[in-house]
């Protein structure tokens, strides 16, 4: 069984993971980022209906979507860095 290490996102959240977990988390976070970028690219009328890919049927503000994009960009960079250093 691989040894798991503790990692801390810049947001303060900590996780315990091994390389396999980090790879899975990286793919998940890339997908979330892609989902929000896709959603942002199809915005209309200052409020936007979320659709598919884990999003629920409610409206998100542009600020919320931009915040999520920033969050997942940061997480992807952090995960990539942790994988390169392990």
HTML snippet that shows the backbone in 3Dmol.js (N, CA, C, O; Angstrom):
<script src="https://3Dmol.org/build/3Dmol-min.js"></script>
<div id="view" style="width:600px;height:400px;position:relative"></div>
<script>
const pdb = `
ATOM      1  N   UNK A   1       0.845  -1.184   0.000  1.00  0.00           N
ATOM      2  CA  UNK A   1       0.000   0.000   0.000  1.00  0.00           C
ATOM      3  C   UNK A   1       0.889   1.246   0.000  1.00  0.00           C
ATOM      4  O   UNK A   1       1.763   1.374   0.857  1.00  0.00           O
ATOM      5  N   UNK A   2       0.680   2.170  -0.950  1.00  0.00           N
ATOM      6  CA  UNK A   2       1.512   3.368  -1.048  1.00  0.00           C
ATOM      7  C   UNK A   2       1.339   4.267   0.181  1.00  0.00           C
ATOM      8  O   UNK A   2       0.269   4.325   0.787  1.00  0.00           O
ATOM      9  N   UNK A   3       2.418   4.959   0.525  1.00  0.00           N
ATOM     10  CA  UNK A   3       2.356   5.910   1.628  1.00  0.00           C
ATOM     11  C   UNK A   3       1.668   7.191   1.173  1.00  0.00           C
ATOM     12  O   UNK A   3       1.958   7.727   0.104  1.00  0.00           O
ATOM     13  N   UNK A   4       0.769   7.657   1.992  1.00  0.00           N
ATOM     14  CA  UNK A   4       0.067   8.897   1.683  1.00  0.00           C
ATOM     15  C   UNK A   4       0.734  10.030   2.446  1.00  0.00           C
ATOM     16  O   UNK A   4       1.207   9.853   3.569  1.00  0.00           O
ATOM     17  N   UNK A   5       0.762  11.198   1.814  1.00  0.00           N
ATOM     18  CA  UNK A   5       1.332  12.393   2.414  1.00  0.00           C
ATOM     19  C   UNK A   5       0.226  13.428   2.558  1.00  0.00           C
ATOM     20  O   UNK A   5      -0.812  13.346   1.901  1.00  0.00           O
ATOM     21  N   UNK A   6       0.463  14.395   3.420  1.00  0.00           N
ATOM     22  CA  UNK A   6      -0.487  15.489   3.558  1.00  0.00           C
ATOM     23  C   UNK A   6      -0.071  16.631   2.648  1.00  0.00           C
ATOM     24  O   UNK A   6       1.108  16.967   2.540  1.00  0.00           O
ATOM     25  N   UNK A   7      -1.062  17.219   1.998  1.00  0.00           N
ATOM     26  CA  UNK A   7      -0.860  18.363   1.123  1.00  0.00           C
ATOM     27  C   UNK A   7      -1.847  19.441   1.543  1.00  0.00           C
ATOM     28  O   UNK A   7      -2.948  19.148   2.007  1.00  0.00           O
ATOM     29  N   UNK A   8      -1.432  20.701   1.371  1.00  0.00           N
ATOM     30  CA  UNK A   8      -2.307  21.818   1.716  1.00  0.00           C
ATOM     31  C   UNK A   8      -2.466  22.721   0.490  1.00  0.00           C
ATOM     32  O   UNK A   8      -1.497  23.263  -0.042  1.00  0.00           O
ATOM     33  N   UNK A   9      -3.724  22.862   0.064  1.00  0.00           N
ATOM     34  CA  UNK A   9      -4.024  23.811  -1.004  1.00  0.00           C
ATOM     35  C   UNK A   9      -3.799  25.224  -0.486  1.00  0.00           C
ATOM     36  O   UNK A   9      -3.834  25.449   0.723  1.00  0.00           O
ATOM     37  N   UNK A  10      -3.573  26.165  -1.369  1.00  0.00           N
ATOM     38  CA  UNK A  10      -3.396  27.560  -0.963  1.00  0.00           C
ATOM     39  C   UNK A  10      -4.648  28.106  -0.283  1.00  0.00           C
ATOM     40  O   UNK A  10      -4.575  29.101   0.439  1.00  0.00           O
ATOM     41  N   UNK A  11      -5.791  27.467  -0.505  1.00  0.00           N
ATOM     42  CA  UNK A  11      -7.041  27.871   0.139  1.00  0.00           C
ATOM     43  C   UNK A  11      -7.078  27.471   1.611  1.00  0.00           C
ATOM     44  O   UNK A  11      -7.949  27.914   2.359  1.00  0.00           O
ATOM     45  N   UNK A  12      -6.113  26.618   2.028  1.00  0.00           N
ATOM     46  CA  UNK A  12      -6.057  26.154   3.403  1.00  0.00           C
ATOM     47  C   UNK A  12      -6.566  24.738   3.595  1.00  0.00           C
ATOM     48  O   UNK A  12      -6.282  24.114   4.618  1.00  0.00           O
ATOM     49  N   UNK A  13      -7.308  24.223   2.636  1.00  0.00           N
ATOM     50  CA  UNK A  13      -7.827  22.850   2.719  1.00  0.00           C
ATOM     51  C   UNK A  13      -6.667  21.872   2.626  1.00  0.00           C
ATOM     52  O   UNK A  13      -5.768  22.040   1.802  1.00  0.00           O
ATOM     53  N   UNK A  14      -6.690  20.841   3.481  1.00  0.00           N
ATOM     54  CA  UNK A  14      -5.650  19.822   3.437  1.00  0.00           C
ATOM     55  C   UNK A  14      -6.237  18.503   2.941  1.00  0.00           C
ATOM     56  O   UNK A  14      -7.410  18.194   3.153  1.00  0.00           O
ATOM     57  N   UNK A  15      -5.380  17.746   2.278  1.00  0.00           N
ATOM     58  CA  UNK A  15      -5.758  16.413   1.811  1.00  0.00           C
ATOM     59  C   UNK A  15      -4.630  15.451   2.154  1.00  0.00           C
ATOM     60  O   UNK A  15      -3.483  15.860   2.327  1.00  0.00           O
ATOM     61  N   UNK A  16      -4.962  14.193   2.249  1.00  0.00           N
ATOM     62  CA  UNK A  16      -3.974  13.134   2.411  1.00  0.00           C
ATOM     63  C   UNK A  16      -4.059  12.291   1.150  1.00  0.00           C
ATOM     64  O   UNK A  16      -5.124  11.767   0.823  1.00  0.00           O
ATOM     65  N   UNK A  17      -2.939  12.154   0.435  1.00  0.00           N
ATOM     66  CA  UNK A  17      -2.985  11.497  -0.871  1.00  0.00           C
ATOM     67  C   UNK A  17      -1.651  10.862  -1.219  1.00  0.00           C
ATOM     68  O   UNK A  17      -0.600  11.237  -0.699  1.00  0.00           O
ATOM     69  N   UNK A  18      -1.730   9.878  -2.125  1.00  0.00           N
ATOM     70  CA  UNK A  18      -0.543   9.315  -2.751  1.00  0.00           C
ATOM     71  C   UNK A  18      -0.578   9.743  -4.214  1.00  0.00           C
ATOM     72  O   UNK A  18      -1.477  10.476  -4.624  1.00  0.00           O
ATOM     73  N   UNK A  19       0.392   9.292  -5.002  1.00  0.00           N
ATOM     74  CA  UNK A  19       0.479   9.715  -6.403  1.00  0.00           C
ATOM     75  C   UNK A  19      -0.778   9.351  -7.188  1.00  0.00           C
ATOM     76  O   UNK A  19      -1.225  10.124  -8.035  1.00  0.00           O
ATOM     77  N   UNK A  20      -1.346   8.185  -6.913  1.00  0.00           N
ATOM     78  CA  UNK A  20      -2.569   7.764  -7.611  1.00  0.00           C
ATOM     79  C   UNK A  20      -3.720   8.712  -7.287  1.00  0.00           C
ATOM     80  O   UNK A  20      -4.475   9.110  -8.173  1.00  0.00           O
ATOM     81  N   UNK A  21      -3.846   9.068  -6.014  1.00  0.00           N
ATOM     82  CA  UNK A  21      -4.893  10.007  -5.605  1.00  0.00           C
ATOM     83  C   UNK A  21      -4.692  11.369  -6.265  1.00  0.00           C
ATOM     84  O   UNK A  21      -5.649  11.991  -6.728  1.00  0.00           O
ATOM     85  N   UNK A  22      -3.427  11.832  -6.302  1.00  0.00           N
ATOM     86  CA  UNK A  22      -3.145  13.137  -6.905  1.00  0.00           C
ATOM     87  C   UNK A  22      -3.503  13.154  -8.388  1.00  0.00           C
ATOM     88  O   UNK A  22      -4.039  14.143  -8.887  1.00  0.00           O
ATOM     89  N   UNK A  23      -3.208  12.063  -9.092  1.00  0.00           N
ATOM     90  CA  UNK A  23      -3.545  11.980 -10.517  1.00  0.00           C
ATOM     91  C   UNK A  23      -5.059  12.025 -10.714  1.00  0.00           C
ATOM     92  O   UNK A  23      -5.553  12.696 -11.620  1.00  0.00           O
ATOM     93  N   UNK A  24      -5.788  11.311  -9.868  1.00  0.00           N
ATOM     94  CA  UNK A  24      -7.252  11.302  -9.952  1.00  0.00           C
ATOM     95  C   UNK A  24      -7.801  12.700  -9.654  1.00  0.00           C
ATOM     96  O   UNK A  24      -8.673  13.195 -10.369  1.00  0.00           O
ATOM     97  N   UNK A  25      -7.292  13.323  -8.607  1.00  0.00           N
ATOM     98  CA  UNK A  25      -7.737  14.669  -8.248  1.00  0.00           C
ATOM     99  C   UNK A  25      -7.405  15.682  -9.345  1.00  0.00           C
ATOM    100  O   UNK A  25      -8.195  16.583  -9.624  1.00  0.00           O
ATOM    101  N   UNK A  26      -6.244  15.529  -9.959  1.00  0.00           N
ATOM    102  CA  UNK A  26      -5.865  16.420 -11.052  1.00  0.00           C
ATOM    103  C   UNK A  26      -6.857  16.308 -12.201  1.00  0.00           C
ATOM    104  O   UNK A  26      -7.308  17.326 -12.724  1.00  0.00           O
ATOM    105  N   UNK A  27      -7.201  15.095 -12.599  1.00  0.00           N
ATOM    106  CA  UNK A  27      -8.168  14.904 -13.683  1.00  0.00           C
ATOM    107  C   UNK A  27      -9.544  15.470 -13.313  1.00  0.00           C
ATOM    108  O   UNK A  27     -10.196  16.111 -14.138  1.00  0.00           O
ATOM    109  N   UNK A  28      -9.981  15.233 -12.073  1.00  0.00           N
ATOM    110  CA  UNK A  28     -11.271  15.766 -11.626  1.00  0.00           C
ATOM    111  C   UNK A  28     -11.273  17.287 -11.656  1.00  0.00           C
ATOM    112  O   UNK A  28     -12.226  17.904 -12.132  1.00  0.00           O
ATOM    113  N   UNK A  29     -10.201  17.889 -11.145  1.00  0.00           N
ATOM    114  CA  UNK A  29     -10.130  19.347 -11.114  1.00  0.00           C
ATOM    115  C   UNK A  29     -10.007  19.948 -12.505  1.00  0.00           C
ATOM    116  O   UNK A  29     -10.548  21.023 -12.762  1.00  0.00           O
ATOM    117  N   UNK A  30      -9.305  19.272 -13.403  1.00  0.00           N
ATOM    118  CA  UNK A  30      -9.249  19.732 -14.805  1.00  0.00           C
ATOM    119  C   UNK A  30     -10.651  19.700 -15.424  1.00  0.00           C
ATOM    120  O   UNK A  30     -11.028  20.607 -16.165  1.00  0.00           O
ATOM    121  N   UNK A  31     -11.419  18.652 -15.116  1.00  0.00           N
ATOM    122  CA  UNK A  31     -12.780  18.548 -15.650  1.00  0.00           C
ATOM    123  C   UNK A  31     -13.669  19.655 -15.095  1.00  0.00           C
ATOM    124  O   UNK A  31     -14.440  20.265 -15.835  1.00  0.00           O
ATOM    125  N   UNK A  32     -13.562  19.917 -13.785  1.00  0.00           N
ATOM    126  CA  UNK A  32     -14.334  21.018 -13.202  1.00  0.00           C
ATOM    127  C   UNK A  32     -13.966  22.342 -13.866  1.00  0.00           C
ATOM    128  O   UNK A  32     -14.844  23.136 -14.204  1.00  0.00           O
ATOM    129  N   UNK A  33     -12.661  22.580 -14.055  1.00  0.00           N
ATOM    130  CA  UNK A  33     -12.207  23.800 -14.715  1.00  0.00           C
ATOM    131  C   UNK A  33     -12.778  23.888 -16.121  1.00  0.00           C
ATOM    132  O   UNK A  33     -13.305  24.929 -16.513  1.00  0.00           O
ATOM    133  N   UNK A  34     -12.678  22.807 -16.880  1.00  0.00           N
ATOM    134  CA  UNK A  34     -13.239  22.787 -18.238  1.00  0.00           C
ATOM    135  C   UNK A  34     -14.735  23.073 -18.225  1.00  0.00           C
ATOM    136  O   UNK A  34     -15.238  23.797 -19.084  1.00  0.00           O
ATOM    137  N   UNK A  35     -15.452  22.503 -17.247  1.00  0.00           N
ATOM    138  CA  UNK A  35     -16.900  22.733 -17.152  1.00  0.00           C
ATOM    139  C   UNK A  35     -17.213  24.206 -16.932  1.00  0.00           C
ATOM    140  O   UNK A  35     -18.093  24.766 -17.586  1.00  0.00           O
ATOM    141  N   UNK A  36     -16.487  24.833 -16.004  1.00  0.00           N
ATOM    142  CA  UNK A  36     -16.736  26.251 -15.732  1.00  0.00           C
ATOM    143  C   UNK A  36     -16.297  27.138 -16.891  1.00  0.00           C
ATOM    144  O   UNK A  36     -16.956  28.136 -17.184  1.00  0.00           O
ATOM    145  N   UNK A  37     -15.198  26.793 -17.553  1.00  0.00           N
ATOM    146  CA  UNK A  37     -14.785  27.559 -18.731  1.00  0.00           C
ATOM    147  C   UNK A  37     -15.824  27.447 -19.840  1.00  0.00           C
ATOM    148  O   UNK A  37     -16.120  28.431 -20.519  1.00  0.00           O
ATOM    149  N   UNK A  38     -16.376  26.255 -20.025  1.00  0.00           N
ATOM    150  CA  UNK A  38     -17.425  26.050 -21.021  1.00  0.00           C
ATOM    151  C   UNK A  38     -18.670  26.864 -20.658  1.00  0.00           C
ATOM    152  O   UNK A  38     -19.273  27.514 -21.512  1.00  0.00           O
ATOM    153  N   UNK A  39     -19.034  26.816 -19.405  1.00  0.00           N
ATOM    154  CA  UNK A  39     -20.200  27.566 -18.934  1.00  0.00           C
ATOM    155  C   UNK A  39     -19.973  29.057 -19.115  1.00  0.00           C
ATOM    156  O   UNK A  39     -20.867  29.769 -19.571  1.00  0.00           O
ATOM    157  N   UNK A  40     -18.795  29.535 -18.764  1.00  0.00           N
ATOM    158  CA  UNK A  40     -18.461  30.952 -18.902  1.00  0.00           C
ATOM    159  C   UNK A  40     -18.494  31.389 -20.362  1.00  0.00           C
ATOM    160  O   UNK A  40     -18.886  32.512 -20.677  1.00  0.00           O
ATOM    161  N   UNK A  41     -18.078  30.489 -21.244  1.00  0.00           N
ATOM    162  CA  UNK A  41     -18.057  30.809 -22.667  1.00  0.00           C
ATOM    163  C   UNK A  41     -19.440  30.898 -23.294  1.00  0.00           C
ATOM    164  O   UNK A  41     -19.576  31.383 -24.417  1.00  0.00           O
ATOM    165  N   UNK A  42     -20.469  30.438 -22.588  1.00  0.00           N
ATOM    166  CA  UNK A  42     -21.823  30.458 -23.152  1.00  0.00           C
ATOM    167  C   UNK A  42     -22.779  31.319 -22.321  1.00  0.00           C
ATOM    168  O   UNK A  42     -23.983  31.061 -22.289  1.00  0.00           O
ATOM    169  N   UNK A  43     -22.243  32.336 -21.653  1.00  0.00           N
ATOM    170  CA  UNK A  43     -23.053  33.179 -20.779  1.00  0.00           C
ATOM    171  C   UNK A  43     -23.983  34.092 -21.576  1.00  0.00           C
ATOM    172  O   UNK A  43     -23.644  34.575 -22.657  1.00  0.00           O
ATOM    173  N   UNK A  44     -25.154  34.306 -21.008  1.00  0.00           N
ATOM    174  CA  UNK A  44     -26.136  35.223 -21.597  1.00  0.00           C
ATOM    175  C   UNK A  44     -26.894  35.914 -20.474  1.00  0.00           C
ATOM    176  O   UNK A  44     -27.213  35.285 -19.466  1.00  0.00           O
ATOM    177  N   UNK A  45     -27.183  37.188 -20.633  1.00  0.00           N
ATOM    178  CA  UNK A  45     -28.092  37.938 -19.759  1.00  0.00           C
ATOM    179  C   UNK A  45     -27.683  38.055 -18.298  1.00  0.00           C
ATOM    180  O   UNK A  45     -28.572  38.147 -17.451  1.00  0.00           O
ATOM    181  N   UNK A  46     -26.426  38.059 -17.948  1.00  0.00           N
ATOM    182  CA  UNK A  46     -25.930  38.241 -16.580  1.00  0.00           C
ATOM    183  C   UNK A  46     -26.247  37.118 -15.606  1.00  0.00           C
ATOM    184  O   UNK A  46     -25.699  37.131 -14.504  1.00  0.00           O
ATOM    185  N   UNK A  47     -27.081  36.161 -15.931  1.00  0.00           N
ATOM    186  CA  UNK A  47     -27.291  34.975 -15.106  1.00  0.00           C
ATOM    187  C   UNK A  47     -27.340  33.787 -16.050  1.00  0.00           C
ATOM    188  O   UNK A  47     -27.825  33.888 -17.177  1.00  0.00           O
ATOM    189  N   UNK A  48     -26.833  32.667 -15.573  1.00  0.00           N
ATOM    190  CA  UNK A  48     -26.573  31.565 -16.478  1.00  0.00           C
ATOM    191  C   UNK A  48     -27.076  30.259 -15.897  1.00  0.00           C
ATOM    192  O   UNK A  48     -26.867  29.962 -14.720  1.00  0.00           O
ATOM    193  N   UNK A  49     -27.731  29.498 -16.724  1.00  0.00           N
ATOM    194  CA  UNK A  49     -28.271  28.217 -16.281  1.00  0.00           C
ATOM    195  C   UNK A  49     -27.152  27.179 -16.341  1.00  0.00           C
ATOM    196  O   UNK A  49     -26.511  26.994 -17.376  1.00  0.00           O
ATOM    197  N   UNK A  50     -26.936  26.524 -15.236  1.00  0.00           N
ATOM    198  CA  UNK A  50     -25.931  25.456 -15.183  1.00  0.00           C
ATOM    199  C   UNK A  50     -26.515  24.221 -15.851  1.00  0.00           C
ATOM    200  O   UNK A  50     -27.723  23.987 -15.805  1.00  0.00           O
ATOM    201  N   UNK A  51     -25.641  23.435 -16.474  1.00  0.00           N
ATOM    202  CA  UNK A  51     -26.148  22.274 -17.190  1.00  0.00           C
ATOM    203  C   UNK A  51     -25.141  21.135 -17.154  1.00  0.00           C
ATOM    204  O   UNK A  51     -23.945  21.348 -17.358  1.00  0.00           O
ATOM    205  N   UNK A  52     -25.619  19.946 -16.897  1.00  0.00           N
ATOM    206  CA  UNK A  52     -24.806  18.735 -17.014  1.00  0.00           C
ATOM    207  C   UNK A  52     -23.489  18.745 -16.258  1.00  0.00           C
ATOM    208  O   UNK A  52     -23.189  19.690 -15.528  1.00  0.00           O
ATOM    209  N   UNK A  53     -22.721  17.713 -16.431  1.00  0.00           N
ATOM    210  CA  UNK A  53     -21.368  17.584 -15.891  1.00  0.00           C
ATOM    211  C   UNK A  53     -21.264  17.921 -14.406  1.00  0.00           C
ATOM    212  O   UNK A  53     -20.293  18.547 -13.979  1.00  0.00           O
ATOM    213  N   UNK A  54     -22.243  17.517 -13.626  1.00  0.00           N
ATOM    214  CA  UNK A  54     -22.184  17.734 -12.190  1.00  0.00           C
ATOM    215  C   UNK A  54     -22.804  19.024 -11.712  1.00  0.00           C
ATOM    216  O   UNK A  54     -22.928  19.237 -10.506  1.00  0.00           O
ATOM    217  N   UNK A  55     -23.195  19.884 -12.620  1.00  0.00           N
ATOM    218  CA  UNK A  55     -23.844  21.124 -12.220  1.00  0.00           C
ATOM    219  C   UNK A  55     -25.332  20.866 -11.996  1.00  0.00           C
ATOM    220  O   UNK A  55     -25.930  20.008 -12.645  1.00  0.00           O
ATOM    221  N   UNK A  56     -25.913  21.609 -11.082  1.00  0.00           N
ATOM    222  CA  UNK A  56     -27.346  21.459 -10.836  1.00  0.00           C
ATOM    223  C   UNK A  56     -28.116  22.523 -11.629  1.00  0.00           C
ATOM    224  O   UNK A  56     -27.519  23.422 -12.221  1.00  0.00           O
ATOM    225  N   UNK A  57     -29.419  22.410 -11.631  1.00  0.00           N
ATOM    226  CA  UNK A  57     -30.252  23.350 -12.384  1.00  0.00           C
ATOM    227  C   UNK A  57     -30.553  24.589 -11.547  1.00  0.00           C
ATOM    228  O   UNK A  57     -31.643  24.722 -10.991  1.00  0.00           O
ATOM    229  N   UNK A  58     -29.601  25.473 -11.463  1.00  0.00           N
ATOM    230  CA  UNK A  58     -29.812  26.765 -10.826  1.00  0.00           C
ATOM    231  C   UNK A  58     -28.951  27.781 -11.542  1.00  0.00           C
ATOM    232  O   UNK A  58     -28.113  27.416 -12.366  1.00  0.00           O
ATOM    233  N   UNK A  59     -29.144  29.025 -11.244  1.00  0.00           N
ATOM    234  CA  UNK A  59     -28.393  30.055 -11.947  1.00  0.00           C
ATOM    235  C   UNK A  59     -27.197  30.497 -11.124  1.00  0.00           C
ATOM    236  O   UNK A  59     -27.254  30.575  -9.897  1.00  0.00           O
ATOM    237  N   UNK A  60     -26.116  30.784 -11.830  1.00  0.00           N
ATOM    238  CA  UNK A  60     -24.889  31.242 -11.204  1.00  0.00           C
ATOM    239  C   UNK A  60     -24.580  32.651 -11.691  1.00  0.00           C
ATOM    240  O   UNK A  60     -24.837  32.976 -12.850  1.00  0.00           O
ATOM    241  N   UNK A  61     -24.034  33.486 -10.817  1.00  0.00           N
ATOM    242  CA  UNK A  61     -23.608  34.816 -11.235  1.00  0.00           C
ATOM    243  C   UNK A  61     -22.266  34.718 -11.951  1.00  0.00           C
ATOM    244  O   UNK A  61     -21.535  33.740 -11.796  1.00  0.00           O
ATOM    245  N   UNK A  62     -21.960  35.729 -12.725  1.00  0.00           N
ATOM    246  CA  UNK A  62     -20.679  35.764 -13.421  1.00  0.00           C
ATOM    247  C   UNK A  62     -19.524  35.765 -12.414  1.00  0.00           C
ATOM    248  O   UNK A  62     -18.502  35.119 -12.645  1.00  0.00           O
ATOM    249  N   UNK A  63     -19.680  36.481 -11.309  1.00  0.00           N
ATOM    250  CA  UNK A  63     -18.638  36.508 -10.279  1.00  0.00           C
ATOM    251  C   UNK A  63     -18.391  35.120  -9.697  1.00  0.00           C
ATOM    252  O   UNK A  63     -17.245  34.736  -9.461  1.00  0.00           O
ATOM    253  N   UNK A  64     -19.463  34.371  -9.466  1.00  0.00           N
ATOM    254  CA  UNK A  64     -19.318  33.012  -8.937  1.00  0.00           C
ATOM    255  C   UNK A  64     -18.531  32.150  -9.923  1.00  0.00           C
ATOM    256  O   UNK A  64     -17.601  31.445  -9.532  1.00  0.00           O
ATOM    257  N   UNK A  65     -18.904  32.209 -11.194  1.00  0.00           N
ATOM    258  CA  UNK A  65     -18.238  31.396 -12.209  1.00  0.00           C
ATOM    259  C   UNK A  65     -16.766  31.782 -12.317  1.00  0.00           C
ATOM    260  O   UNK A  65     -15.900  30.910 -12.397  1.00  0.00           O
ATOM    261  N   UNK A  66     -16.478  33.085 -12.320  1.00  0.00           N
ATOM    262  CA  UNK A  66     -15.087  33.536 -12.389  1.00  0.00           C
ATOM    263  C   UNK A  66     -14.300  33.063 -11.163  1.00  0.00           C
ATOM    264  O   UNK A  66     -13.133  32.691 -11.287  1.00  0.00           O
ATOM    265  N   UNK A  67     -14.922  33.072  -9.988  1.00  0.00           N
ATOM    266  CA  UNK A  67     -14.282  32.583  -8.778  1.00  0.00           C
ATOM    267  C   UNK A  67     -13.959  31.099  -8.858  1.00  0.00           C
ATOM    268  O   UNK A  67     -12.892  30.663  -8.426  1.00  0.00           O
ATOM    269  N   UNK A  68     -14.889  30.325  -9.414  1.00  0.00           N
ATOM    270  CA  UNK A  68     -14.668  28.884  -9.569  1.00  0.00           C
ATOM    271  C   UNK A  68     -13.548  28.610 -10.567  1.00  0.00           C
ATOM    272  O   UNK A  68     -12.744  27.700 -10.366  1.00  0.00           O
ATOM    273  N   UNK A  69     -13.496  29.392 -11.637  1.00  0.00           N
ATOM    274  CA  UNK A  69     -12.426  29.232 -12.626  1.00  0.00           C
ATOM    275  C   UNK A  69     -11.080  29.495 -11.960  1.00  0.00           C
ATOM    276  O   UNK A  69     -10.135  28.728 -12.142  1.00  0.00           O
ATOM    277  N   UNK A  70     -10.991  30.571 -11.194  1.00  0.00           N
ATOM    278  CA  UNK A  70      -9.740  30.895 -10.502  1.00  0.00           C
ATOM    279  C   UNK A  70      -9.369  29.788  -9.511  1.00  0.00           C
ATOM    280  O   UNK A  70      -8.205  29.394  -9.430  1.00  0.00           O
ATOM    281  N   UNK A  71     -10.341  29.294  -8.768  1.00  0.00           N
ATOM    282  CA  UNK A  71     -10.105  28.229  -7.786  1.00  0.00           C
ATOM    283  C   UNK A  71      -9.544  26.988  -8.462  1.00  0.00           C
ATOM    284  O   UNK A  71      -8.542  26.432  -8.010  1.00  0.00           O
ATOM    285  N   UNK A  72     -10.185  26.547  -9.549  1.00  0.00           N
ATOM    286  CA  UNK A  72      -9.744  25.303 -10.180  1.00  0.00           C
ATOM    287  C   UNK A  72      -8.457  25.479 -10.964  1.00  0.00           C
ATOM    288  O   UNK A  72      -7.692  24.522 -11.087  1.00  0.00           O
ATOM    289  N   UNK A  73      -8.183  26.666 -11.500  1.00  0.00           N
ATOM    290  CA  UNK A  73      -6.883  26.911 -12.132  1.00  0.00           C
ATOM    291  C   UNK A  73      -5.773  26.762 -11.097  1.00  0.00           C
ATOM    292  O   UNK A  73      -4.745  26.139 -11.361  1.00  0.00           O
ATOM    293  N   UNK A  74      -5.989  27.337  -9.926  1.00  0.00           N
ATOM    294  CA  UNK A  74      -5.002  27.251  -8.858  1.00  0.00           C
ATOM    295  C   UNK A  74      -4.815  25.808  -8.415  1.00  0.00           C
ATOM    296  O   UNK A  74      -3.685  25.350  -8.249  1.00  0.00           O
ATOM    297  N   UNK A  75      -5.907  25.093  -8.224  1.00  0.00           N
ATOM    298  CA  UNK A  75      -5.806  23.698  -7.780  1.00  0.00           C
ATOM    299  C   UNK A  75      -5.081  22.829  -8.800  1.00  0.00           C
ATOM    300  O   UNK A  75      -4.269  21.981  -8.429  1.00  0.00           O
ATOM    301  N   UNK A  76      -5.368  23.035 -10.073  1.00  0.00           N
ATOM    302  CA  UNK A  76      -4.688  22.256 -11.120  1.00  0.00           C
ATOM    303  C   UNK A  76      -3.185  22.511 -11.049  1.00  0.00           C
ATOM    304  O   UNK A  76      -2.392  21.573 -11.122  1.00  0.00           O
ATOM    305  N   UNK A  77      -2.790  23.783 -10.907  1.00  0.00           N
ATOM    306  CA  UNK A  77      -1.362  24.118 -10.822  1.00  0.00           C
ATOM    307  C   UNK A  77      -0.722  23.482  -9.595  1.00  0.00           C
ATOM    308  O   UNK A  77       0.384  22.949  -9.673  1.00  0.00           O
ATOM    309  N   UNK A  78      -1.419  23.538  -8.459  1.00  0.00           N
ATOM    310  CA  UNK A  78      -0.875  22.947  -7.237  1.00  0.00           C
ATOM    311  C   UNK A  78      -0.734  21.437  -7.376  1.00  0.00           C
ATOM    312  O   UNK A  78       0.299  20.876  -7.009  1.00  0.00           O
ATOM    313  N   UNK A  79      -1.747  20.783  -7.894  1.00  0.00           N
ATOM    314  CA  UNK A  79      -1.690  19.319  -8.083  1.00  0.00           C
ATOM    315  C   UNK A  79      -0.586  18.932  -9.046  1.00  0.00           C
ATOM    316  O   UNK A  79       0.136  17.964  -8.805  1.00  0.00           O
ATOM    317  N   UNK A  80      -0.445  19.679 -10.140  1.00  0.00           N
ATOM    318  CA  UNK A  80       0.634  19.385 -11.094  1.00  0.00           C
ATOM    319  C   UNK A  80       1.998  19.528 -10.417  1.00  0.00           C
ATOM    320  O   UNK A  80       2.893  18.712 -10.634  1.00  0.00           O
ATOM    321  N   UNK A  81       2.150  20.562  -9.601  1.00  0.00           N
ATOM    322  CA  UNK A  81       3.406  20.761  -8.887  1.00  0.00           C
ATOM    323  C   UNK A  81       3.700  19.632  -7.912  1.00  0.00           C
ATOM    324  O   UNK A  81       4.830  19.150  -7.830  1.00  0.00           O
ATOM    325  N   UNK A  82       2.681  19.214  -7.174  1.00  0.00           N
ATOM    326  CA  UNK A  82       2.888  18.123  -6.217  1.00  0.00           C
ATOM    327  C   UNK A  82       3.279  16.834  -6.940  1.00  0.00           C
ATOM    328  O   UNK A  82       4.134  16.088  -6.463  1.00  0.00           O
ATOM    329  N   UNK A  83       2.657  16.574  -8.082  1.00  0.00           N
ATOM    330  CA  UNK A  83       2.989  15.350  -8.843  1.00  0.00           C
ATOM    331  C   UNK A  83       4.413  15.419  -9.379  1.00  0.00           C
ATOM    332  O   UNK A  83       5.120  14.411  -9.389  1.00  0.00           O
ATOM    333  N   UNK A  84       4.840  16.592  -9.821  1.00  0.00           N
ATOM    334  CA  UNK A  84       6.197  16.723 -10.351  1.00  0.00           C
ATOM    335  C   UNK A  84       7.256  16.565  -9.254  1.00  0.00           C
ATOM    336  O   UNK A  84       8.367  16.104  -9.520  1.00  0.00           O
ATOM    337  N   UNK A  85       6.912  16.942  -8.045  1.00  0.00           N
ATOM    338  CA  UNK A  85       7.864  16.887  -6.940  1.00  0.00           C
ATOM    339  C   UNK A  85       7.865  15.567  -6.182  1.00  0.00           C
ATOM    340  O   UNK A  85       8.712  15.354  -5.315  1.00  0.00           O
ATOM    341  N   UNK A  86       6.935  14.688  -6.494  1.00  0.00           N
ATOM    342  CA  UNK A  86       6.875  13.374  -5.814  1.00  0.00           C
ATOM    343  C   UNK A  86       7.639  12.321  -6.575  1.00  0.00           C
ATOM    344  O   UNK A  86       7.692  11.168  -6.149  1.00  0.00           O
TER     345      UNK A  86
END
`;
const viewer = $3Dmol.createViewer("view");
viewer.addModel(pdb, "pdb");
viewer.setStyle({}, {cartoon: {color: "spectrum"}});
viewer.zoomTo();
viewer.render();
</script>
